[in-house]
Amino acid sequence: MSTTAKVTCVSKTEQGESTLLTFGADYNDGRNAEWAYYTPALSLTMTVKAGAGEHFEQGAHYTLTFEPSE
């Protein structure tokens, strides 16, 4: 079984050769209703290489997919 979560990039901070990205649940239009009982609570913070950080925009929406792994 896999589950998807709709998120919004709430902050993007460049830190030299890396970029700190913070994501929160996207509450628009009942998104995340598949897995969220009430208001979804989700936060994710990750640090990526600066080049990878260029592919993300603050305020943009993304979909995370959670799948079992071996």
Secondary structure, 3 states (H helix, E strand, C coil): CCEEEEEEEEEEEEECCEEEEEEEECCHHHCCCCCCCCCCCCEEEEEEEHHHHCCCCCCCEEEEEECCCC
